[in-house]
C-alpha cells in the first residue's frame, strides 16, 4: 500500500497530466525548493509557489505537448525517487527520454524537487 507521501505525489503527477496546475501546486509546501536541470533554458533554481509557477509557465513557452509519466515511486522515508518517461513536442523538436525526479517530503507535502 502506498504511503500518504506517495499518494500526494501520485496525485500531483495525475493533476499535471490533466494540466491542473493548481492541483499540482496543492501538493507542494509554500516554501518548496525546486531545481530544474541547467541543461534546458527553463532550468535552474526556483523557490516557493511563485517560483515553481514561473517554472511551469516557462514550460508552455517551449512545449506544445508534454507528458511526464511516472514509472514507479521508490520511497525511503521522507525521500521519494520517481523514474519518469518524458515525451512531447515543442519549438525545438520532440523528446522521448527518461529521467529521475528526487523528492523530499515534509508534513505530507513536497518540500524539495530535483530532476536528473
PyMOL commands that set and color helices and strands:
alter all, ss='L'
color gray80, all
select helices_A, chain A and resi 4-17+21-25+48-62
alter helices_A, ss='H'
color red, helices_A
select strands_A, chain A and resi 28-36+44-47+63-70+74-76+79-90+93-106+109-115
alter strands_A, ss='S'
color yellow, strands_A
deselect
rebuild
show_as cartoon
